[in-house]
């Protein structure tokens, strides 16, 4: 090939390439436009689709909200209807009640008018009756030849006797019924308390007697020209009786501590054998110190045994002094502990304060520790001592009232009286001399004889019962019960005795006729 051909072919190729490139570029531009148009068309379709879905969704939400609003409105209309219905019912009820009240008011007004009319008629009838009664009274006075005042006195006297007789019978029946119930319940409580407590029996102690090995010792106790016995009496403050009892020395003193000091002193002197004034003074001081320690120890033991906290040392010491004090042969400290036990048990049974009851029981005879030194009854002295040491007022009052020297104000006042008697009157608690026993029986019979209408009387059962025979013409059946009550009241006022005394009135009526 020549060069021209080559040039022609190369130029043609170049022209063809340029033309092909131009065509390719035009074709690329055409496809991009088409692609953009398609994308826009798809976007418009998608937007139209989304718009249609949004419209559908919004319409559905709108319908749903409309349904909810309509449902709520329906519910509110229903509630409003129910409220209106209830209000209408209440209004109807109120109207009915108002009508009923109006009817009642009208009925009451009608009854008031009827009562007023009846009152006027009764007033007229009363005036007529008064006039009629006045005429009848005048007629009766004319017939009976007796004025109104005399007839009234006779009628009142008759009514008085009848009422007295009937009241006596009524009082007897009521008292018998009350006594049966009270005795049954008190017997149960007291039996329960006694069954839970047991103590030793006591024996009679009136003097302190010291046995002597021989009469020679008695002479040594007296000493030369009586100097030893004078030293004994001066050191201890007691009276020593030498010649009353053979081979024995009797000590007499109101102070139980001094009496115990003298007893221990004589026993030690007799055992030691050295009896002279110097030795007596030395032993007296030693024994007095030992007894003082024993007194406090006894009081402390009693407080611990009763379970009572917070007791001042001064009161503990006074309680310990009761260890050497006896009443009707009964040890007063032991008696106080027994009373405290009974008080605690019965108080627990009755639902009362058990600790307070025990405190009252232990302190009730505290005044007996000083009654030989101070004026006044032991109940009053004990209350004064407790008041000085800041004891509770109800405890103080119960101690003062345990012998009924002051009025009772609480159940503890009555309970301490009963428990004190219970401890003193239990079997074996106390003993009594024959002279005192006979004196009490005589006093009991004399009290019954002092009453009008009593023919004779008999004290029975060791003074625990008195039977009184009365004149049936002077004492009626109703008056017999009143007489028994009056005798009991006087016995309670004038006598001092353990337990209780039963009073029985015997009234006999005999009807005698003779057949001729």
Buried (B, 14 or more C-beta within 10 A) or exposed (E): EEEEEEEEEEEEEEEEEEEEEEEEEEEEEEEEEEEEEEEEEEEEEEEEEEEEEEEEEEEEEEEEEEEEEEEEEEEEEEEEEEEEEEEEEEEEEEEEEEEEEEEEEEEEEEEEEEEEEEEEEEEEEEEEEEEEEEEEEEEEBEEEEEEEEEBEEEEEEEEEEEEBBEBBBEBBEEBEEEEEEEEEEEEEBBEEBBEEBEBEEBEEEEEBBBEBEEEEBBEBBBBEEEEBBBBBBEBBBBEBBBEEBEEEBBBBBEBBBBBBBBBBBBEBBBEEEEBBBEBBEEBBEEBBEEBBEBBBEBBBBBBEEBEBEEBEEEBBBBBBBBBBBBBBBBBBBBBBBBBBBBBBBBBBBEEBBBBBBBBBBBBBBBBBBBBBEEEBBBBBBBBBBBBEEEBEEBBBBBBBBBBEEBEBEEEBBBBBBBBBBBBBBBEEBBBBEEEEEEEBBEBBBEBBEEBEBBBEBBBEEEBBBBBBBBEBEEBBBBBBBBBBBEBBEBBEEEEEBBEEBEBEBBBEEEEEEEEE
